[in-house]
Amino acid sequence: MPGSPVPGDPAPQQPPPGAPLAPEPASRDLKARGETEAHATGKAANGRANTRAAWLAILPTATAALLTIWLAWGPGFAFFSSDGTPTSPPPTGQTYGSIVTGGIPISLTLQADNLSSILGVLVTLVALAVQVYSVGYLKDDTRYPSYSAFISLFTSAMLLVVYAGDLLVLYVGWEIMGLCSYLLIGHWWEDRANSRAAVKAFLVTRLGDVGFLFGIFVLGTAAGSFRVTEVLAKVPEMSTATLVTATMLLLAGVAGKSAQVPLHTWLPDAMAGPTPISALIHAATMVAAGIFIVARLFPAFQHAPPTMDVLAVIAALGMLGAALAALAQDDLKRVLAYSTVSQLAYMAGGLAANSDTAAIFHLLTHGAFKALLFLCAGAVIHHVGSNLMTQMGGLRRELPVTFVTMTIGLAALMGIPPASGFFSKDGVLAAMDDALSSGVLTDAAALLLYGCALATVAVTGAYATRAWLRTFFGEARAVALPEPAPGTAHIVDVREAPRTMLVPVVLLAVPALLLGFAGEPHLDLGVASISVVLAVLGAGVVYAVWRSDPVADPARLLGPLRVPCERAFYVDGLYAALFVRPVLALARLVVRTDDVVVDGAVRGSGRSARGLSGVLRLAQNGNVQLYVSGVLAGVLLIAVGAVMFT
C-alpha cells in the first residue's frame, strides 16, 4: 500500500515533540541557491571594486609616463622668457617655497636634468607595465585595491627621489619607498614568512637610512644648504675629511636600498611579495634609488678617494658572491633576486671606476630586462603553481610567448649581443679596465674589482643558462597544487597567461633587446670579446652538465660549495648569531626585569597595603566595648606619658 514501509528499509523516525521540522527539499535547494547567489554577488562586487581600482591606478600612471617622456624628449615644462619664447629649464630647477627650520631652510625644489629625466621615464614605464600586469596576476585578490594604491604611492615616492632638488625633500621620498616596500612585500601577510620578510626588509633598509640621514646633515651643514646644486658647487671647498665622512654615511643608505654588501640580505627574502612587486622593486624603484644617489652626488664621491675604494670592494664582493648564490637557488624568483644584487654591484663598480655614465646606462638596460624577467617568471609561476624549478620543465611548448621573451631577457642579463645588456655591461667593464691604470682606485681595489667582474660574467652565464634549461627544457615536472600557498601562483592553468600579463611582457622585450643601440655605444672590442667568451664559457659548462643528466640539477657542478652558495655563504646565520639572537636575549632580559623588578615592586606595594589593611581591619570588628576599651587605653597611655615626660 502507498505509504507502507518497504521490507528491509528502516522505519521512518518521527521528530520529537516540539522539535523544528526538517526543511523540505525545495527549501534546502532555495537555501543552497541563496548561498550560491550571495557568493556570486560578493565575487561580482569584488570584481567591480578591482576594476575601478585598476582604472584609478593605470590611467594616472600612464599620464605620468607620457609627461615624463614629454619632459625628457619634448618641450616639456619649458620656462618662457619675457618675449614668450620657450627656454630650457635652468639647472637649479624650480622652487615652490621653503620651510624655515631655525637653521638651514628646506627648499621645496624640483629639477629635471638629463639624469632625472631619463630615470623618470624608466620609473613610470616600468610602473605602468607592473600595474597592467597586476590586473591579470591578482585578478581575484580581495586586497587588489589597496595593492594598486600602494604601487601608485611607491611610484610617486621614487619620482620624488628622482626629481627632488633638495636633499631633505629627496629623503622624504626615500623613506616613503621604504614604507611601501614593507606594505607590498607583506601583501599576503597571512603567511608568517611573508610578514617576517616584510619586517626584515623594513628594518635592514632603515638601518642604512640612519647613516644616510646623517650623511645628508654633514653635506648640508658643510655647504650651508640642502639644495643639490648648491651642495655640489661647494664640494671643491669642503675638506677631504668632511667629504669622506659624508659619503661613507651616504654609502650606508645606498647599501641598504640597493641591497649591497653587507645590507643585502633583505632582497632575496622580499620575494615573498607578489611577483609584479618584485619587478617594480628590482627594476625601477628601491634598488635603483641607491645607484641614482651616488650618480646624483657623484662629484662628492669623486673627491673622497677612500669612499671610492670602499665602494669598489663592496661591489666586487657583492657581484661575485650574489652570482654564486644565484647559481645554487631552486626558487626561480630568488635566482633573479640574487641576480639583481649582482647586477647592481656592477653598477656600483662602474661608479667606483669613475664612470657614472656607464653605470646609469647599465641601470637603464637592467631596468628593462630585469622587469621583463620578473614578469616572465610571474607568468611561469602563474602557470605551474610553484616558484621551484624542480616543478618546472618543458614549458617552451606550453608557454611559447613567455619562452621567447624570457630568452631575450636572459640573453640581456648574460650580455649576449645584440641584447641591451651586452652594450651596457661592456661600458662598465671597460671603465673597470681603465681604472687599472688611471689611478682612480688603489691598485689592490682596482684589481679586485676587475677580477671579480670578469669572474661574475662567467657565473652569470652559468646561472642564467641553468634557469633557462630547467624552466623551459627537459620533461615537464609540474604538479598541480589544489590550494596554492600564499605567495605562489593563484591558479594552475594549461594555457598561456592572460593578455593583461602578456602585453607588458612583449612590450618590455623590445627595450630589453634594442635599448643598447640607443646609447650610441662605443665598444671596446677587447673587453667585449672577453666578456662574450666568458659568458658563453659559463653557459657551455652548465649545458654540458645538464645534457649529461637533464633530470639532475646542474648546480651539482659546484661540488662542496653548493650548500654554502645555496645559503648565500651563511651571512644570514652570521647576522643572527651576532645581532639577532643577542638583541632578542637582551629584549627578553628587559621584559623579565620589567616583570620581576618594576611590576614586582608595584605588585609588592599592593600586597603590603592589603596586608596592613587586613591588620587594621581586625580592630574594626563592630564591637563597641572594644572601641571604648581602646579609647580608654589610649587615654591612659597618654596620661602616663605626660606624667613621665613632664
N, C-alpha and C positions, 0 to 999 in steps of 0.2 A: 504494500500500500504506500501511497505517497507519504513522505514524512517518516516512514518506518526506517529504523537503522538497518544498514546492510550488515549481514552476519560477518563477524570478524573486524568491523570498524569500531573504534572506541565510541562509547556513548557520548553524546554531546553534553558538555558540562554547563550547568546553569550558573550565571554570576550570582554571587551572594547578595542578599537583600541590601539595598541602599548603594550598591556599587555602581559607578557610572557605566553606561552601556558602551561597548566597543564600537568604534566608528564603522559605519558601513563602508564597503569597498569604494563606493563613489566618493565618500568623504575623504578616505585615505588618498585617493587619486587627486582630489582637489587640493589637499594639503601638500602633497609632493609637488603638484603643479605650481602651487603658490611659492614654495621654496625655490623651485627652479626659476620662476619668473622673477623672484626677488634677487636671486644670484645674477640672472641675466641683466636685470635693471642696474644692479650695483656695478657690474662689469661695463655696461654701456656708459654709466655716469663716469666711471674711472677713465674710459676711453675718451670721452668728451673733454674731461679735465686735462688729460695728457695731450690731446690735440691742441687745445688752447695754449697750454704751456709751450708746446713745440713752436707754434707760430710766434708767441711772445719771445722766444729765445732765438729763433732763426732769423727773423726779419731784422731786429736791431743789430745782430752780429753781421748780417750781410751788408747792412747800411754802413757799419763801421769799417768793413773790409773795403767797400767802394771808396769811402772817404780817405782811408789810409793810402790806397792806390793813387787817388787823385792828389793827395798831398805829396806823395813820393815822386810821381812822374808827370803830373799835370800842373796847372797854375796853382792848385791848392788854395789854401787860405792866404793868398798873396796880400801883402801890405800895399797900400796905394799912396803914391806921392801926392803933392799938392795939386798937380795938374791932372790927376786921375789915372795916370799910367801905373800898371802893376809893377811892383818890385819884389825881389825875393825876400823872404823873412830874414831879419837880422840874426846873426849867430847867437845873440844873447837871448833870443826868444821873446815871448810876450808875457808881461807881468800883469796879473789880475788883482793885485793887492798885496798886502803884507800883514804879518801878525807880529805885534810888538811883544817881546818877551822880557823886557827889562835888561837884556843884553844884546846879543846878535839877533836881529829880526829874521823871521822866516818869510821869504818871499814866495808868493804863490805864482810861480813861473813855469811856463811850458815852453819847450823848444823842440823844433823839428829840423835837425840837421840830417846829414846823409845817414849816419848810423841809426838814429832813432826812426827815421822814415822807412828804411829798409826792414828793420826788425818789426816795426808796426805792421807792415804788410804780412810778414811771416806769422805774427801772432794772430791776426784776425782771420787769415785764410785757414790756418790750422784749426782755430776755434770754430769756424764755420763748418769745416769738414766734420769735426767731432760732434757738433750739435746735430747736423743732419744724420750722421751715422747712428747717433744715440736713439733717434726716433725708432729705428728698427731693432736695435740691440736691446733696448729697455721698453719694448712695446707695451707689455702688460705690467710693468713695475708700478706699484701704487705710489711710490715716492718719486716718480719721474718729475713732477712739477718742481719740487724743491731741488732735485738734482740739476735740472736745467737752469734754475735760478742761480745756483752756486757756480755753475760753469760761467754764466754771464758775469758774475761778480769776480770770478777768477781772472777772466779775460780783461775786465776793466782794471783790475789791480795791476796786471802785467803792463797794460798800456800806460798806466800812470807811472810805473817804473821807467818805461822806455822814453816817455815824453817829458818827464819831470826835469825842470831846470834848477831845482833846489834840492840839496841832498836830504833834507828832512822831509820834504814832500815825497821824494823818492822812497824814503824809509816807510812812509805810510802805506804805499802800495806794496812794498816788500813784506810788511807784516800781514797785510790782508791776504796776500797769497798764502802765507803760512797757515792762516785760519781756514781758508778754502781747501787747502790740501788735506787738512785734518778732517773736514766735513765730508769730502768726497772719497777719500781713501776708506773712511769708515761708513760708506753708504749702506753696506749690508752689515750693520752693527750687530745683528742677532748672533752672528758667529763671533765668539770671543777673540779668535785670532785676528779677525778684521779690525775690531776695535783696538786691540793691542798694537796692531801695525799703525793705525792712525795716531795713537798716542805716542808711539816711538818716533814717527816722522815729526810730529809737533815738537817733542822735547829735544831731539837731536838738532833740528834746524834752529830752535830757539837758543840753544847753547851757542851756536855760531853767531847768532844775531846779537848776542851781548857784546862780543868783540866788535862786530860790525858797527853798532851804535857808537861805541867809544871811539872807533876809528873816524867816524863822521865828526864827532866832537873835536878830536885832535886836529883834523884838517880845517874845520870851520873856525876854530879858535886861532889857529896859526894864520889863516887867511883873512880873518875878520869878517867873514861872510860864508854863508852856506850855499850861495849860488855857484853852480858848477863852473860857469865861465870865469868867475872871479877867483875861485879856488885854483883852477888850472893856471890862471895868469900869475898867481902868487907862488906857484911851485918853485920857480928858479930862485926865489928869495928865501925859501924855507931851508932850515938846516937838514943835514942828512939824518941826524938822529930823529928829528920830528917826522920826516918822511918815512923812515924805516918803521918807526912806532906806529904811525897811522896806517901804512899799507899792510903791516903784519896783522893789525887788528881787523882791517877790512878783509884780509885773506881768510880769517876765521869764518866770517859770514859767507864768503864765496865758497869755501869748502863745505859749509852746511847746506846752502841752497843748491849748489851744483854737484853735491854728493861726491866730493873728492876726499881722498885720504887726509885725515883719519875720521871724518864725519860722513862717510859714505854708506854706513850700514843701514840707514833707513830706506834707501831707494829700492833694493830688492824686495823688502817686506811690503812696500807700498803697492805691490802687485795685487794685494788683497782687494783693491778697489776695482770698479768696472773697467774693462779694457779701454773704452774711449777716454777715460780719465788718465790712464797710463800714457796714452798717445799725447794728450794735452800736456801733461807734466813733463814728459821726456822730450818733446819736440819743440815747444814754443813758450813755456811759462817758467815754472820753478827752476829747473836746472839750467835753462838758458840765461836766467837773470844773473847768476854769478859770473859767467863769462862776459856778459854785457857790462857789468860794473867795472871789471878790470879794463875792458876796452874803453869805457866812458872816461875813466880816470887814468888812462894809460900813461900820460906824462908823469904823473906822480909815481907810478911804479917804475918807470924808466930811470928816475932819479934816485931809486932805492935799490942798488945792486944786490944787497943781501936778500931782499924780498924776492927778487927775480930768481936767485939761486934756490931759495926755498920752494918757490913755485915750480921750478924745473924738477926738483927731487920729488915733490908731491905728484906731479904729472907723470914722471917716469914710473913710480911705484904703482900709481893708480891704473895707468893704461895696461900694463902687462899683468898685474895681479887680477884685475877685473876680467881681462880676456881669458886668462886661465880658468877663472871661476865660471865663466860662461861656457867653457868647453865641457864642463862636468855636470851641468844642470840638466835635470829631466823636465822641469817645468818650462814650457816654451816662453812664457812671459818673463820668467826670471833670466833666461838666456838673453832676452832683449834688454832687460834691466841692467845686467852687468855689462852688456854691450854699450849702453848709454854712458855708464861710468867710464868705460874705456875711451869712448869717442870724445867725451868732454875733457878727459885728460889730454887727448891730442890737442884740443883747442887751447887748454891751459899751457901745454908745451909750446905751441906756436906763439902764444903771448910771451912766455918766458924767453923764447928765442928772438924776441923783439919784432915780431910781425903780427900786429893786430889785424891787418888786412886779411892775411891768410887764415887767422883764427875765426874771424867773423864770416868769411866766405864758407869755411867748413861748418860753422854754426848754421848757416842758411841751408846748405845742402843736407846737413844732418837733420834739420827740422823737417825737410820734405821726405827723405827716405825713412826716417825713424817713425814719423807719423804713419806713413804707408805700412811699415812693417807691423806696427801695433794693431792697426785696423785690420790688416790681413790676418794677424794672429787671432783677433777677436772673431773674425768670420770662421776660422778653423775651429776655435773653441765652441762657438755657437753651433757648429755642425756636429762636432764629435761629442760634446758634453763633458769635456775634461781638458785641463791645462797640460796634462802629462803627455810627452811624446811617446811613451811606451804604449799609449792607447790610440796612437795615430798611425798613419802609414797608408800608402796607396791613394792619397786624396787628390792626386792630379787629375784623375778621371772623373771624380765626383765634383770637384771644385775647379774647373778649368780657368775661370777668370781670376780667382784668388791665387791659383798656382802661377799664372803668368805675372801678375802684379807683384807677388811676393818674391818671385825670382828677380825681378827688376830691383826691388828694394835690397835684397841680399847682395846682388852684384854691386850696387852703390855702396853698401856697407863694406864689402871686401875691397873696393877700389878698383873694380874691373872696368876698363874702358868699353864703351863711351859713357858709362853711367856717371852721374854728377859727382859721386864720392871720389872717383878717380882724380878729377882735376883739383878738388879742394884738398884732398889728402896729400897730393903731390906738392901743393903750395906749402902745407905745414911741414912736410918732411924736408923740402928744400930750405925752409927757414932754419930748421934744426941743423941741417948740414952746414949752412953758412955760420951758425953760431959756434961751430968748432974752431973757426979761425977768426971770427970777428971780435972776440973778446967781450961780447955782451955778458956771457956767463963765465964762471971759473971753468977751467979745463975739465975738472972732475965732473961737475954738474952737466956741462955740455955733452961730454962723452956718455955719461949715464943716460941722459935724455935721448940722445940719438940711437944708442944701442937698444934701449928698451922699446923705442918706437919701431925700429926695424923688426925686432922680435915679435912685437904686437901685430904687425902686418901679417906675419905668417900664422899666428894663433887666430887672428880674426878670420882669415880664410878657412881655417880648420873648423871653428865653431859654427860659422855661417853655413858651410857645406854640410856639416853634421845635422844642423837643424833642418836644412832643405831636404836632405835624403830621408831622415827619419819621419818627416811630416808628409811628404808627397810621394815617396817611392816605397818599394817593398810591398809586403802583404798588408791588407787592411786589418787593423787590430782594434777598431773602435768597439767599445762596449756601451750599449745604451744604458743610461742611468735613469731609473724610473723617477727619481726625485733628486735632481742635482743639488749639491750643497751650495749655500750662498757663496758668491764669488766666482762660480764657474758658469757654464752655459745655462741658458734658461730652457732650451729645448734640444732635442736630438732629432735632426732632420736629415733627409737624404737628398735635398736639393741645395742649390747654390743659395747664398744669403739673399735677403730681400733687396730691392732696388735702393732703398734708402741707405743700405750699407755698401752696396756695390758701387754706386755712383761716386761717392767720395774717394773710394779706393782707386777707381780707374782714373779719376782726375788727378789724384796725388802721384800716380805713376808717371805722369808727364814731366813734372819738375824733377822727380827723383831720377829720371833718365836724362833729361836735357838741360837742367839748370846749370850744369858745369860750363856749358858754352856761353852762358850769359855773362860770365865774369871776365871775358877776354883773357883766357888763361895763357900763361907763358910757361910752357912745360920745361922742366929741367929733365932732359931725356935720360941722363944717367940715373938720377934719383927715381924717375918714373919707371924705368926699366927694372931697377932693383925691386921697387915696390910690387910691380905686377908679378915678377918671378917669385918673390916670397909668398905672395897671396896664393898663386897657383900651386906652389910647392905645398903649402899648408892644406889646401883643398885636395890636392892629389894624394897626400898621405892618408887623409881621412877617407877618401873614396876607395883607396886600395884596402884599407882595413874593413870598411863596410862591405865591399864587394866580396871579401873572403867569407863573411858571415853576415848577410843582411838582417838577420834577426837580432844579433847581438849589438850592443851599444858601442859605436866607435870610440867612445871616451875611454875604453879599456886600454888604449894606447898610452894613456898617462901612467899606467902601472901603479906603483905605490903612491904616486902623487894624486891619484884620482879622488880619494876621500878628502884629503886636505883642500883640494881645489873645489870639490863639491860643497864643502863647508866654509868656503871663502877664507881659508887659512886660519880658521878659528878666531877671527877678530871679534866676533860677537861674544864668544865664550870668554875671551880675554877681558872684554869690557864688563861682562857680567861678573867676573871674578874680582876685577879691580875696582869697579864703581857700583854696579847694580846691587850685588849682594851686601857689600859694606853699608851702602845707603839704606837698604831695606833693614839690615840689622840695627842700624842707628835709629831708624824710624820705629822699629819695634821696641827698642830701649826707651825712646821718648814716650811712646804710648804706655809702656809699663810704668815708667816713672810718674807719668801724669796720673795713671790709675791708682798706683800704690801710695805715692807721696802726696801729690796735690789733692786728688779726690779722697785719698785716705785721711788727710788732715780734716777735710770738710766733713766726711762721714764720722770721724772720731769725735769732732766737736759736737756733732749732732747726738751721738750716743752718750757723750758726757752730760750734755744738757738734759737728755731724757733720764739718765741715771740720777742726777741731782734732783730733778723734778719728782722722781719716784720717792726719794728720801723725804723731800718736803711734804709729799702727799701723805706720808704716814701720820704727820701731825694734823692734817686736815681730814679727820675722820668723822666729823659731825657730833662729837661728844662734848657738850657744853661744860661739863665738870672738868674735863681735861683742859679745855681752853682757860677756865678760871684758875685752875691749879697752875697752869703755865704762866699766867699773868702774875699770880701771887709769887711764884718762884722767881720771876724776873724782877719784881719789885724788891723782894728780899735780897737778891744778889746786888742790886743797885745800892740798896741801903748799906749792906755790908761793905761794899766797895767804897762808898762815900765815907763811912766811918774809918776804914783802914787807911785810906789815902788822903785824908784831910788832917 
